[in-house]
Amino acid sequence: MEQLDISDGFDMHDYRHGLKLLRDDRETKQLANPDEKFACPACGEPFERLFVSEKRTNSFGDPGTAFCLARTDEKFLLLTH
């Protein structure tokens, strides 16, 4: 399983072969990891969903599951497990 590499930012196009785009609202994107091809950059475990945002603020409801946070210079990533 390949771990998401965010050491030089995050570009979802680098991982399009395994992630499925669920929603794209210009500044935010929601992706699925349906075949668990990728591991979380924070904990190294496979993740189910990935939320990527370029916005300064975000609010979330109860994800109902464990989650990890990761940050690049330009993006905030929330990964649910």
URFENQUI-V576751 format. One line per field, one symbol per residue. phi: phi as a letter, one per 30 degrees, with the letter a starting at -180 (. if undefined). psi: psi as a letter, one per 20 degrees, with the letter a starting at -180 (. if undefined). A space follows every 10 residues. Layout:
phi = ???
psi = ???
//
This chain:
phi = .dddccdbjb bdddbddbcc dcabcicbbb bccdchdbcd ddcicdbcbb ccbcddbbbb dddiadbbcb bcdcbcbccc c
psi = ppppojhkap ohhijiiiqp phqolfiqqp qqmhjlhqqp igiiqqqgqp ppqiqhqqqq aoijrqqqqq pahiqppppq .
//
